[in-house]
Amino acid sequence: MIDPLSLLLSALLATQAQPAETAETPSDSETEQVAARSEEKADDEDKIICRRTAVIGSKFKKRICGTKKQWETLENRSTDTTREFQRRGKGLEPVN
């Protein structure tokens, strides 16, 4: 079974930000508007969310923290994995 922390860490590595290049130079007012929107969006995406998850074989829950985007990525991957298991109907294939 895959550890939730391992999934979160792999999601973190997969979603590292890449710098973008721009071809045009926008006006000052456009730059200010875009900067304000980007800052609001960045604040929302960079907000750290911590959740407590049950650990099999332990009475204690484990605290896992990540950004909103990381949690969304983890949720999407979990949903995709669940769909794949349901589609196959029998779980993982044995590895030879």
Residue frames as a rotation matrix with the C-alpha (Angstrom) as fourth column:
MET 1
0.582 0.813 0.000 0.00
0.813 -0.582 0.000 0.00
0.000 0.000 -1.000 0.00
ILE 2
-0.198 -0.644 0.739 1.28
0.610 -0.671 -0.421 3.45
0.767 0.367 0.526 -0.86
ASP 3
-0.342 -0.043 -0.939 1.93
0.883 -0.355 -0.305 5.80
-0.321 -0.934 0.160 2.05
PRO 4
0.708 0.680 0.190 -0.11
0.705 -0.664 -0.250 9.06
-0.043 0.311 -0.949 1.80
LEU 5
0.551 -0.582 -0.598 3.02
-0.093 -0.755 0.649 11.05
-0.829 -0.302 -0.470 2.62
SER 6
-0.493 -0.736 0.463 4.85
0.373 0.302 0.877 9.45
-0.786 0.605 0.125 -0.31
LEU 7
0.059 0.613 0.788 1.97
0.998 -0.028 -0.053 10.40
-0.010 0.789 -0.614 -2.60
LEU 8
0.894 0.289 -0.343 2.05
0.331 -0.941 0.073 13.97
-0.302 -0.179 -0.937 -1.34
LEU 9
0.137 -0.932 -0.336 5.80
-0.102 -0.351 0.931 14.23
-0.985 -0.093 -0.143 -1.79
SER 10
-0.535 -0.297 0.791 5.64
0.695 0.378 0.612 12.84
-0.481 0.877 0.004 -5.31
ALA 11
0.482 0.764 0.429 2.88
0.875 -0.448 -0.184 15.33
0.052 0.463 -0.885 -6.09
LEU 12
0.709 -0.300 -0.638 5.10
0.057 -0.877 0.477 18.12
-0.703 -0.374 -0.605 -4.76
LEU 13
-0.353 -0.931 0.088 7.95
0.107 0.053 0.993 17.11
-0.929 0.360 0.081 -7.02
ALA 14
-0.364 0.271 0.891 5.69
0.903 0.336 0.267 16.76
-0.227 0.902 -0.367 -10.05
THR 15
0.592 0.733 0.335 4.17
0.783 -0.622 -0.025 20.21
0.190 0.277 -0.942 -9.64
GLN 16
-0.144 -0.711 -0.689 7.29
0.687 -0.573 0.447 22.36
-0.712 -0.409 0.571 -9.25
ALA 17
0.764 0.488 -0.421 6.83
0.128 -0.755 -0.643 25.76
-0.632 0.437 -0.640 -10.85
GLN 18
-0.080 -0.738 0.670 8.65
0.966 0.108 0.234 26.53
-0.246 0.666 0.704 -14.09
PRO 19
-0.355 -0.069 -0.932 9.56
0.104 -0.994 0.034 30.15
-0.929 -0.085 0.360 -15.01
ALA 20
0.456 0.590 0.666 7.61
0.783 0.090 -0.615 31.58
-0.423 0.802 -0.421 -17.93
GLU 21
-0.726 -0.684 -0.078 9.00
0.522 -0.621 0.585 33.86
-0.448 0.384 0.808 -20.65
THR 22
0.401 0.864 -0.306 7.07
0.416 -0.469 -0.779 36.84
-0.816 0.185 -0.547 -22.03
ALA 23
-0.171 -0.421 0.891 7.33
0.984 -0.019 0.180 38.22
-0.059 0.907 0.417 -25.57
GLU 24
0.136 0.318 0.938 5.63
0.442 -0.867 0.230 41.62
0.887 0.383 -0.259 -25.10
THR 25
-0.872 -0.352 -0.340 6.05
0.470 -0.407 -0.784 44.40
0.138 -0.843 0.520 -22.55
PRO 26
0.107 0.993 0.041 2.63
0.903 -0.114 0.414 45.34
0.416 -0.007 -0.909 -21.10
SER 27
0.013 -0.016 1.000 1.76
-0.080 -0.997 -0.015 48.86
0.997 -0.080 -0.015 -19.92
ASP 28
-0.865 -0.428 0.262 2.17
-0.243 -0.099 -0.965 49.87
0.439 -0.899 -0.018 -16.27
SER 29
-0.231 0.857 0.461 -1.56
-0.966 -0.146 -0.214 49.73
-0.116 -0.495 0.861 -15.48
GLU 30
0.573 0.391 -0.721 -1.86
-0.551 0.835 0.015 46.28
0.608 0.388 0.693 -17.06
THR 31
-0.332 -0.800 -0.500 1.17
-0.002 0.531 -0.848 45.13
0.943 -0.281 -0.178 -15.11
GLU 32
-0.808 0.061 0.586 -0.32
-0.576 -0.290 -0.764 46.37
0.123 -0.955 0.269 -11.84
GLN 33
0.227 0.971 0.068 -3.67
-0.974 0.226 0.024 44.68
0.008 -0.072 0.997 -12.53
VAL 34
0.474 -0.119 -0.872 -2.03
-0.261 0.927 -0.268 41.40
0.841 0.355 0.409 -13.47
ALA 35
-0.629 -0.775 -0.065 0.28
-0.112 0.173 -0.978 41.58
0.769 -0.608 -0.196 -10.45
ALA 36
-0.503 0.519 0.691 -2.68
-0.863 -0.251 -0.439 42.16
-0.054 -0.817 0.574 -8.12
ARG 37
0.598 0.756 -0.267 -4.61
-0.780 0.625 0.023 39.21
0.184 0.194 0.964 -9.59
SER 38
0.198 -0.614 -0.764 -1.52
-0.115 0.760 -0.640 37.00
0.974 0.214 0.080 -9.57
GLU 39
-0.759 -0.501 0.416 -0.80
-0.418 -0.116 -0.901 37.90
0.499 -0.858 -0.121 -5.96
GLU 40
-0.032 0.839 0.543 -4.36
-0.984 0.069 -0.165 37.03
-0.176 -0.539 0.823 -4.91
LYS 41
0.749 0.306 -0.587 -4.21
-0.497 0.846 -0.193 33.75
0.438 0.437 0.786 -6.79
ALA 42
-0.157 -0.903 -0.401 -0.73
-0.129 0.421 -0.898 32.96
0.979 -0.090 -0.182 -5.47
ASP 43
-0.619 -0.012 0.786 -1.86
-0.770 -0.188 -0.609 33.64
0.155 -0.982 0.107 -1.91
ASP 44
0.438 0.872 0.220 -4.75
-0.883 0.463 -0.076 31.24
-0.168 -0.161 0.973 -2.42
GLU 45
0.727 -0.190 -0.660 -2.59
-0.231 0.837 -0.496 28.54
0.647 0.513 0.564 -4.05
ASP 46
-0.292 -0.953 -0.085 0.31
-0.133 0.128 -0.983 28.96
0.947 -0.275 -0.165 -1.60
LYS 47
0.151 0.419 0.895 -1.92
-0.951 -0.185 0.247 28.69
0.270 -0.889 0.370 1.45
ILE 48
-0.807 -0.488 -0.333 -0.78
-0.350 0.849 -0.395 25.71
0.476 -0.202 -0.856 3.52
ILE 49
0.343 0.924 0.170 -3.54
-0.839 0.220 0.498 23.30
0.423 -0.313 0.850 4.49
CYS 50
-0.802 -0.586 0.115 -2.88
-0.562 0.675 -0.477 20.64
0.202 -0.448 -0.871 7.12
ARG 51
0.365 0.902 -0.231 -5.01
-0.746 0.432 0.507 17.54
0.557 -0.013 0.830 7.54
ARG 52
-0.381 -0.394 0.836 -4.95
-0.811 0.577 -0.097 14.68
-0.444 -0.715 -0.539 9.98
THR 53
0.175 0.384 -0.907 -5.12
-0.789 0.606 0.104 11.23
0.589 0.697 0.409 8.40
ALA 54
0.768 0.174 0.616 -5.59
-0.541 0.691 0.479 7.85
-0.342 -0.701 0.625 10.00
VAL 55
-0.257 -0.881 -0.396 -2.57
-0.929 0.338 -0.149 5.55
0.265 0.330 -0.906 10.06
ILE 56
0.635 0.485 -0.601 -3.24
-0.377 0.874 0.307 1.83
0.674 0.031 0.738 9.80
GLY 57
0.256 -0.499 -0.828 -2.00
0.636 0.732 -0.245 0.03
0.728 -0.463 0.505 12.92
SER 58
-0.840 -0.535 -0.092 -1.86
0.435 -0.561 -0.704 3.17
0.325 -0.631 0.704 15.06
LYS 59
0.071 0.864 -0.498 -4.26
0.980 -0.154 -0.128 4.94
-0.187 -0.479 -0.858 17.37
PHE 60
-0.090 -0.218 -0.972 -2.74
0.228 -0.954 0.193 8.27
-0.970 -0.204 0.135 16.43
LYS 61
0.840 0.356 0.410 -3.47
0.493 -0.185 -0.850 10.29
-0.227 0.916 -0.331 13.35
LYS 62
-0.262 -0.961 0.088 -0.67
0.865 -0.193 0.464 11.71
-0.429 0.197 0.881 11.23
ARG 63
0.530 0.380 -0.758 -0.61
0.100 -0.916 -0.389 15.40
-0.842 0.131 -0.523 10.30
ILE 64
-0.258 -0.543 0.799 0.13
0.909 0.142 0.391 16.04
-0.326 0.827 0.457 6.62
CYS 65
0.276 0.280 -0.919 0.50
0.096 -0.960 -0.263 19.58
-0.956 -0.015 -0.292 5.27
GLY 66
-0.519 -0.424 0.742 0.54
0.796 0.077 0.601 20.85
-0.312 0.902 0.297 1.70
THR 67
-0.866 0.219 -0.450 -0.60
-0.311 -0.940 0.141 23.72
-0.392 0.262 0.882 -0.49
LYS 68
0.119 0.993 -0.002 -4.09
-0.492 0.057 -0.869 23.87
-0.863 0.104 0.495 -1.96
LYS 69
0.329 -0.060 -0.942 -2.71
-0.935 0.117 -0.334 22.93
0.130 0.991 -0.018 -5.38
GLN 70
-0.735 -0.657 -0.167 -0.85
-0.612 0.750 -0.251 19.93
0.291 -0.083 -0.953 -3.93
TRP 71
-0.599 0.597 0.533 -4.00
-0.218 0.519 -0.827 18.68
-0.770 -0.612 -0.181 -2.20
GLU 72
0.419 0.771 -0.480 -5.97
-0.687 -0.076 -0.723 19.06
-0.593 0.633 0.498 -5.45
THR 73
-0.073 -0.551 -0.831 -3.28
-0.911 0.376 -0.169 17.12
0.406 0.745 -0.530 -7.34
LEU 74
-0.923 -0.269 0.275 -3.32
-0.374 0.796 -0.476 14.37
-0.090 -0.542 -0.835 -4.72
GLU 75
-0.186 0.944 0.271 -7.13
-0.325 0.201 -0.924 14.20
-0.927 -0.260 0.270 -4.85
ASN 76
0.440 0.324 -0.837 -7.12
-0.878 -0.041 -0.477 14.02
-0.189 0.945 0.266 -8.66
ARG 77
-0.481 -0.693 -0.537 -4.54
-0.750 0.642 -0.158 11.22
0.455 0.326 -0.829 -8.66
SER 78
-0.834 0.222 0.505 -6.51
-0.253 0.658 -0.709 9.31
-0.490 -0.719 -0.493 -6.03
THR 79
0.203 0.969 -0.144 -9.70
-0.536 -0.013 -0.844 9.67
-0.820 0.248 0.517 -8.06
ASP 80
0.237 -0.195 -0.952 -7.92
-0.948 0.169 -0.270 8.49
0.214 0.966 -0.145 -11.22
THR 81
-0.806 -0.588 -0.062 -6.44
-0.546 0.781 -0.303 5.48
0.227 -0.211 -0.951 -9.39
THR 82
-0.520 0.700 0.490 -9.84
-0.249 0.424 -0.871 4.54
-0.817 -0.575 -0.046 -7.95
ARG 83
0.437 0.681 -0.587 -11.45
-0.756 -0.075 -0.650 4.79
-0.487 0.728 0.482 -11.39
GLU 84
-0.167 -0.597 -0.784 -8.72
-0.886 0.440 -0.147 2.57
0.433 0.670 -0.603 -12.85
PHE 85
-0.931 -0.135 0.338 -9.26
-0.305 0.797 -0.522 -0.09
-0.199 -0.589 -0.783 -10.15
GLN 86
-0.120 0.973 0.197 -13.01
-0.296 0.154 -0.943 0.01
-0.948 -0.172 0.269 -10.72
ARG 87
0.358 0.205 -0.911 -12.58
-0.922 -0.077 -0.379 -0.19
-0.148 0.976 0.161 -14.49
ARG 88
-0.551 -0.649 -0.524 -10.31
-0.702 0.701 -0.130 -3.23
0.452 0.296 -0.842 -14.26
GLY 89
0.462 0.887 0.005 -12.53
-0.708 0.365 0.605 -4.90
0.534 -0.283 0.796 -11.68
LYS 90
0.841 -0.140 -0.523 -9.83
0.308 0.918 0.250 -7.11
0.445 -0.371 0.815 -10.20
GLY 91
0.817 -0.539 -0.205 -7.07
-0.022 -0.384 0.923 -4.87
-0.576 -0.750 -0.326 -8.84
LEU 92
0.221 -0.848 -0.481 -3.41
-0.890 -0.377 0.256 -4.89
-0.399 0.372 -0.838 -9.79
GLU 93
0.842 -0.060 -0.537 -1.95
-0.295 0.781 -0.550 -7.42
0.452 0.622 0.640 -12.18
PRO 94
0.786 -0.610 0.100 0.80
0.218 0.425 0.879 -9.65
-0.579 -0.669 0.467 -10.73
VAL 95
0.581 -0.696 -0.423 4.35
-0.814 -0.507 -0.284 -8.66
-0.017 0.509 -0.861 -11.68
ASN 96
0.967 -0.253 -0.043 6.59
0.245 0.960 -0.136 -11.44
0.076 0.121 0.990 -13.01
